[in-house]
Amino acid sequence: MKITAVFLSLFFVFGLAACNTMEGAGKDVEAAGDAVEDSARENKNY
């Protein structure tokens, strides 16, 4: 779980630093949401 949190934190930092437009920011946020969904699916306990 800690590794996932570190990965997501780094993703947000680099993703926000890389986007120059609102469209780029939207794509970064969407990618971050996908990463969170994937992590949630992988860590289901049922």
C-alpha positions as CSV (number, residue, x, y, z in Angstrom):
1,M,0.0,0.0,0.0
2,K,2.8,2.4,0.8
3,I,4.4,1.7,-2.6
4,T,1.1,2.6,-4.3
5,A,0.9,5.9,-2.3
6,V,4.4,6.8,-3.3
7,F,3.8,5.9,-6.9
8,L,0.6,8.0,-7.0
9,S,2.3,10.9,-5.4
10,L,5.2,10.9,-7.9
11,F,2.7,10.5,-10.7
12,F,0.7,13.6,-9.6
13,V,3.9,15.7,-9.2
14,F,5.3,14.8,-12.6
15,G,1.9,14.8,-14.3
16,L,1.1,18.3,-13.1
17,A,4.5,19.6,-14.0
18,A,4.2,18.2,-17.5
19,C,0.8,19.6,-18.4
20,N,0.8,23.0,-20.1
21,T,-2.9,23.3,-20.9
22,M,-6.2,22.6,-19.3
23,E,-6.6,19.7,-21.8
24,G,-3.3,18.3,-20.6
25,A,-4.4,18.7,-17.0
26,G,-7.6,16.8,-17.7
27,K,-5.7,13.9,-19.3
28,D,-3.3,13.8,-16.3
29,V,-6.3,13.7,-13.8
30,E,-8.0,11.0,-15.9
31,A,-4.8,8.9,-15.9
32,A,-4.5,9.3,-12.2
33,G,-8.1,8.2,-11.7
34,D,-7.4,5.2,-13.8
35,A,-4.4,4.3,-11.7
36,V,-6.5,4.6,-8.5
37,E,-9.1,2.3,-10.0
38,D,-6.6,-0.2,-11.1
39,S,-5.0,-0.2,-7.6
40,A,-8.4,-0.6,-6.0
41,R,-9.2,-3.6,-8.2
42,E,-5.9,-5.2,-7.4
43,N,-6.3,-4.8,-3.6
44,K,-9.8,-6.1,-3.2
45,N,-10.0,-8.6,-0.5
46,Y,-13.3,-10.3,-1.5
